[in-house]
Amino acid sequence: MKQKPLAFRMRPENINEIIGQEHLVTEGKIINRMVQAKRLASMILFGPPGTGKTSMAVALAKTLGIPVKMLNAVTDKKKDMEIVIEEAKMMGQVVLILDEVHRLDKAKQDFLLPHLESNLVTLIGSTTSNPYHSINPAIRSRCHLFELHPLTVTHVKTAIKRALEDKENGYGTEEITITEDALEHFAGSSNGDMRSALNGLELAVSSTPKNKDNQVIINLETAEECMQKKSFSHDKNGDAHYDVLSAFQKSIRGSDVDAALHYLGRLIEAGDLDSIARRMIVIAYEDIGLANPQAGPRAIAAVQAAERLGFPEARIPLAVAIVELSLSPKSNTAYKALDSALTDIRSGKSGEIPKHLQDSHYQGAKALGRGNEYKYPHNYDGAWVSQQYLPDSIKNKHYYNPKNSGKFEQAIKQVYEKIHNDKNK
């Protein structure tokens, strides 16, 4: 029989064996209090991959001695749930650990709900998605929501050392030596994903030949080879991805070039050029705008260059653009002015277009007074003449509020103020 993966074998049997998640399982914290009271409630455990969601669920059930059934909301059918319910009726209670709980369809949900309410089944769902976005309110309202945090390097190193010392489920009966820099690489490059680190360790042990002393020596080179596919954990469709995108845009808006380059690096590692491109162009016009009007065209040019080059060279024009965007003066006055105008329009504050601005390019327009008193600005000094453009009901409305955010906007601010001063004379 094929041996189960190391990460599976090393799952904790008791909540005291859980690594990390101290905010939930240490003495006095909520899940620990549930165990002490021997009252396990239905819950959703959510957080990044490899943080121990399923492991915590199994450990909880085993600590309390409650029978466990494991299903997947995607691959298992309603019939599989019916079998679990029948077994629960015979046993009195069952903990149903349901992976990918955010993918639970309506038929399965409707079947499950009454059994959750009767407490015949205690549901422990796990998901990498934000439950407030992805889980049906009917399920969510019947469960406690607990977020699992990414594991630290220290946590992952503890898990690796435990696996090397465990004689029953790990490598405690074998002569395995891991160098300190290799241990550091396994822990650091896993990005807080314990499963990734243990998978890398397992590959290293199984692929490294024993030396003449019958020992397996795992060095940094081996660790790098075994973790190269796991050095960055990033789901382009997951909530964490949108957190990175949000941090990316906010760092540029906040003029923190170092943070912006860091989050750009994460997005590059995820291979998501489309999201990078979209955010860069939006930022150039939304956050920089009139403070540096050339930032928009240059961002578009950088995106086009990146798309033609592809990774890894695409990072070069992207880096240039991100540094400029981050360190450019910032102004959102243009689109804020438009939003203000749209607010008036949508609330009915529009009014009739002044007659001298209405279309006069048709027979009979003059007789109707259309365009008769229009003053053509190019016929006047400076190509400007005072006349009313807004409808009567909002003729004194001001939408644009310029800032002293950069040389360009400072210049157009002077023009704007001069025009309004001349109007008011």
NORWOUR-V621866 format. One record per backbone hydrogen bond with DSSP energy under -1.0 kcal/mol. NH is the residue of the N-H (numbers start at 1). CO is the residue of the C=O. Records with the same first field share a line. If there is no record, write none. Layout:
NH=CO + CO
This chain:
9=5
10=6
11=8
17=14
18=15
24=21
25=21
26=22
29=26
31=24
32=24
33=29
34=30
35=31
36=32
37=33
39=34
43=123
44=144
45=125
46=146
47=127
51=48
56=52
57=53
58=54
59=55
60=56
61=57
62=58
63=59
64=60
66=61
69=95
71=97
73=99
76=72
81=77
82=78
83=79
84=80
85=81
86=82
87=83
88=84
89=85
90=86
91=87
92=88
94=120
95=67
96=122
97=69
98=124
99=71
101=126
103=100
104=101
109=105
110=106
111=107
112=108
113=109
116=112
117=113
118=114
120=115
121=115
122=94
124=96
125=43
126=98
127=45
133=130
134=130
135=131
140=136
141=137
142=139
143=140
144=42
146=44
148=46
151=192
156=152
157=153
158=154
159=155
160=156
161=157
162=158
163=159
164=160
165=161
166=162
171=163
172=166
174=171
176=174
177=216
179=218
183=179
184=180
185=181
186=182
187=183
188=184
189=185
191=188
193=190
194=50
197=193
198=194
199=195
200=196
201=197
202=198
203=199
204=200
205=201
206=202
207=203
211=215
214=211
216=175
218=177
223=219
224=220
225=221
226=222
227=223
230=227
238=235
242=238
243=239
244=240
245=241
246=242
247=243
248=244
249=245
250=246
251=247
252=248
253=249
254=250
255=252
256=251
257=255
260=256
261=257
262=258
263=259
264=260
265=261
266=262
267=263
268=264
269=265
270=266
271=268
272=267
273=271
276=272
277=273
278=274
279=275
280=276
281=277
282=278
283=279
284=280
285=281
286=282
287=283
288=283
289=284
291=288
292=289
295=292
298=294
299=295
300=296
301=297
302=298
303=299
304=300
305=301
306=302
307=303
308=304
309=305
310=306
314=310
315=312
316=313
318=314
319=315
320=316
321=317
322=318
323=319
324=320
325=321
326=322
327=323
331=287
336=332
337=333
338=334
339=335
340=336
341=337
342=338
343=339
344=340
345=341
346=342
347=343
348=345
349=344
350=348
357=354
365=362
368=364
369=366
370=365
371=355
374=371
379=376
380=377
383=380
394=391
395=392
397=394
410=406
411=407
412=408
413=409
414=410
415=411
416=412
417=413
418=414
419=415
420=416
421=417
422=418
423=419
424=420
